[in-house]
Amino acid sequence: MADVSRAYTVSTDRTRLDLDLVHRWLSEKSYWAQGRSRDVVERSIEHSLAFGAYLGDEQVRFARAMTDYATFAWLCDVFVDEGHRGRGVGKLLVKTATEHPELCGLRLILLATRDVHALYETYGGFHVVKTPERWMVRRVEGGSPPCAS
């Protein structure tokens, strides 16, 4: 991996996040969060360990980990600005996130992706689930179902 650490920095300081940019990336440019509302983006960040990658003051990457800080985390909403892809910043962010002191030592870190499996395998230590029959998912297309009152 090229030494991108001199050019790019990664921070979990939420005040540095460009929420307009993160919302635009997720709701307009990602394949998994199309149409996600600004309110949902803000609430998801509020309840997660959020990572921003920066070139100077410009935010170029985002990811967040939903975690209990004891046993489990889900690394999600990983996105890199198109103009900064292929420069090693994705590798830096995945490595920084998986080695972050708040996540280090967790029994399980999960993520879902339809591409870049090699990046997650090489720099995050991820692998394909060996026992998919143990995992279940509840997915509601178009949002959340109404809760019983």
Sequence and secondary structure as in RCSB ss.txt:
>XXXX:A:sequence
MADVSRAYTVSTDRTRLDLDLVHRWLSEKSYWAQGRSRDVVERSIEHSLAFGAYLGDEQVRFARAMTDYATFAWL
CDVFVDEGHRGRGVGKLLVKTATEHPELCGLRLILLATRDVHALYETYGGFHVVKTPERWMVRRVEGGSPPCAS
>XXXX:A:secstr
   GGGTEEEE  GGG  HHHHHHIIIII SSSTT  HHHHHHHHHTSEEEEEEETTEEEEEEEEEE SSSEEEE
EEEEE GGGTTSSHHHHHHHHHHT TTTTT SEEE   SS HHHHHHHH     S GGG      TTS      
